[in-house]
Amino acid sequence: CTVKENNDVAHLPNTSGDPQWRDRISPSNEAMIETLLSHGAIIFGKTNLPFHAMDLQSYNALYGTTSNPWDLSKTPGGSSGGSAVSVACGFSPFELGGDIGGSIRTPASFCGVYGHKPTMGVIPKTGPHMERVPKHISVRGPLARSATDLKLLMDCLVGVEGIEARGYTLALPRPTKKTLSEYRVAVWSDEASAPVDDELVAAAEHVATSFEQRGAYVNRHARPDYNFAANNAKVYFFLTAAANALTNDTPLRAVTLKEYRQALEEREEIRASWERFYTDYDILIVPSHSTPAFTKDESNESNKAKRTLDMRRNGKVVQVPYYSALFWALLTNTGRLPSTTFPAGIGQDSGLPLGLNIVSKEFNDYVCIDVARLLAKECNYRFQSPPGYRKEDQGRESKL
């Protein structure tokens, strides 16, 4: 298999696309890689990412630009863009990436593959070039061409390491429902503060209808009792900026101890809100990103916030701020929720993959993944090969 460039693999480069780290070599494996190798994996290469893994696209001065295999003028997403391309094109049966703001889910969506952002902490995240205390949001996770492969990878990677391993084990709940008909489903496909492209809104409605046709209960208006539009991004910012201040990464601005402490308290309010929400629903369907894969744009490098994205709204092309789509990623990151991205079809107008997320409560990782499996089994929502790639791999699970 291949792995993301900023995964620590002994004796291989880990530059994060930074020219100043051109000669940085990992002295040893990070915990996730060590576990993967213990299960017999053979790592034959690393895949591209944005500078310091902090962009919605995947390009840098060291390795250049990664393109989307469905349309070379489009981005594969970021930061695990090279990871998603490797899986989509059949270069690798699976990949390992990371997610701090949609970095697994956005590329999986843009390239039409499966990706899983785990509950924070269930996959160990320590290594020679990582902090000893993991950031409050960031996780490692797998990408693959089927939900079955995601489950297998989680079986390999989930666990406890270090001193904690002496005291307890981690046992994630297993799904108990056998068909889609048994699920209580909420669908959140659009938001005024983070508008979503017509094709993705339609895809979410198609998925909602598919659930209903199989007997599931679906609510298109259910929302958690927390004002995410007003507060969530601020909580995310303070937690990530404070963590960056303890590393060599440059924060957007300094965060005071009071702001950091308040953000920790507010995150507990967010987690409590999600717990209340999931007393009535088993899963939530949301977009991975506000648009399908967008045209590559490496302009305004010093201020990426000046960029805009084209989006179809009510049949008309409009422009939205570049980072407005982060609403959907941050929605579940601050709450530490598991989220599985699955292929939800190909856009009729764009001709590009459409990806949606299955989100459940904390530690319900296997529930999210199994719903993705059932959607492929019962409704044929599954991986499709990009044009020109191996058709015999289409919809088939890899032989892991």
Secondary structure, DSSP 8 states (H G I E B T S, - for coil): -EEETTS--TTSB--TT-GGGTT-B-SS--HHHHHHHHTT----EEE---GGG-SSS-EETTTEE--BTTBTTB---SSSHHHHHHHHTTS-SEEEEEESSSTTHHHHHHHT-EEEE--TTSS----TTS-SS--SS-EEEEEESSHHHHHHHHHHH----GGGGGT-----------SGGG-EEEE----TTS---HHHHHHHHHHHHHHHHTT-EEESS---SS-HHHHHHHHHHHHHHHHHHTSSS--SS---HHHHHHHHHHHHHHHHHHHHHTTT-SEEEEESSSSSS-B-----TT-GGG-EEEEEETTEEEEEETTTTHHHHHHHHTTT--EEEEEEEE-TTT-SEEEEEEE-STT-HHHHHHHHHHHHHHH-------TTS-GGGTT-----
